[in-house]
Amino acid sequence: MTISVPRRALAAALCALLARHADAQTLPVDDPVLRHIWALGMDSSRVGALLQTLSDSIGPRLTGTPQMKAANDWAVATYTKWGIPARNEQVGTWRGWRRGTTHLDLVQPRVRTLEGTVLAWSAGTKGRDVTAPVVILPQVADSDAFVRWLPQAKGKFVLVSFPQPTCRPDDNLEKWSTAPSLARFRAQRVRDTASWNARVRATGYGLSLGTGTLGRRLEQAGAAGVVASRWSDGWGVNKVFFARTELAPSLDVSCEDYGLLFRLAENGQGPVLRVRSDAEITADVPTYNSVAEIKGSERPNEYVLLSAHFDSWDAGSGTTDNGTGTAVMMEAMRILHAAYPRPKRTILVGHWISEEEGLNGSRAFSEDHPEVVRGLQALFNQDNGTGRIVNVSASGLVGAGDAWGRWASRLPSEISQYLNFSFPGAPSAGGSDNASFICYGAPAFGLGSLSWDYGTYTWHTNRDTYDKIWLDDVKNNATLVAMLAYLASEDPSTVARDRRVMAAGQTWPACVKAVRKWSDFTR
Ligand SMILES: [Zn+2]
């Protein structure tokens, strides 16, 4: 339905709206570009819509999956629609994989549908039901004894993770238990965890971040599947990483349901599991970074680079790791294109693939684009969730503190009041993509967000979903990044690269080569 409104009335209403929000913003300098950036970031933000499409419709973006490629294509199409030139740049190739559905049921001694899914890149069951008894990884004396036991794994699902004695988080235990009871519980849990880890080590194989080489060995022995559980210390939350099994499914099962399977097996109550997964390993596929660019008008060979990894783990939707960082950088580009279309320096955005497997997309870009590393004025990376940006560091570059001083002094107090600065700070050696550039001594800054319980509840978990977004904080971050990009681009000075004196025994982190293919990753 369309309602006709006199155009003048509409314009007046719009002005009133803009004025109201403009009033709420406290700029220390009267800068029309900063004012425009604020208005666009706060009054016509697109971050919610971007995140809804990315999280819900495209979904998680595991390297090598069709969703990752769909996200690459969506980013390029979105930038193109906004009038910003964009492209996908090939990084290498990766194991092709499609997750498909997983169904997981306990069928003996009683029926219950369990919460779980196959690990990333795992084999499936080719769409067939596999029904088999559940056994516990045995305590063996050494690897030889393990190999002698292996025939007993044939045709069974093998439990390989420590069974948590409770899936209540510790803050809940602290709230309700007596102090002596909690102390006894914790001491016992420490002993039992250590003893389980020793049991895994005794096999001579490892679990890595999922089922690892132990899973490979079990499937070679004919196991029906490998069952793991990596509880993330919160209510209903598991971290779900990857498997290397190519014949049998590797599963992650919720803390509660894993405990159920384990107790049934331990007590001889005959648990039988039925698993159906149509996960499919395919031929290797090409992998891409998505890059967009607003060309500099005065210093086109100097760069401001907005940075956020695009890939994710895939048990949730990859919303806070790193959909939020992705949306922040896309939105900042949209705002800059409208408020600052002719930047002094070139403004680039990099949406990196395969960060989760070792910063591979950003490392590849730094190798393939030495001109960008050489001409880098500033890189701003965000990759720790939905929270507002609060921590900023000069990354070990002494002169970068001055630059941050110049930029921050022009930010509105609504944003700057929350920023804590650490000068000269220290260069990041890993953790996120700024490390791929600071290793060259190029000014690459990580923007640190408030936690919102990221580490427990959303980072690499099955609960990293759209509802976890705190939209006002994401809007704040997009507006801040657009402002920083503008200020760094306009800055008459080039950010100096003098390195701090490192603390005794520490050195500047060395650059590491990108891993560009699956076979190098799993070697
Ligand atoms: Zn991340």
Residues whose N, C-alpha, C, O or C-beta is under 5 A from the ligand:
A	BS01	ZN	D321 N322 D383
